[in-house]
Amino acid sequence: MSNNIKIYNNSPFQPDNPDDQTRYALLRHALAENGRIQDFDFIIKEMSPPPDILNIAKPGSFKGIKIGIIGAGLSGLSSAFELRKLGFDITIL
């Protein structure tokens, strides 16, 4: 287990906005507790955005385009957050 995460009551502290190093430490901790630490590299590779993600669309490049998102669950709110960064005008239903 990495030394850069704090453990409280046998669970790692999860900050509101962790950096990549803390995210990786939390993932390693969870995998180690479940005997799956060998899956770390695979998960990082498969779940990371492509290296050219910022070449697809620059932040703010879709100003004035309206999008409706049905559902305010985790997926809907995450989608709205990411699309808003690109400049879309978002309505959540």
HELIX and SHEET records of a PDB file:
HELIX    1   1 ASP A   20  GLU A   33  1                                  14    
HELIX    2   2 ILE A   37  ASP A   39  5                                   3    
HELIX    3   3 PHE A   40  MET A   47  1                                   8    
HELIX    4   4 ILE A   53  ILE A   56  1                                   4    
HELIX    5   5 LEU A   74  LYS A   85  1                                  12    
SHEET    1   A 2 ILE A   7  TYR A   8  0                                        
SHEET    2   A 2 SER A  11  PRO A  12 -1                                        
SHEET    1   B 2 LYS A  66  ILE A  69  0                                        
SHEET    2   B 2 ASP A  89  ILE A  92  1                                        
END                                                                             
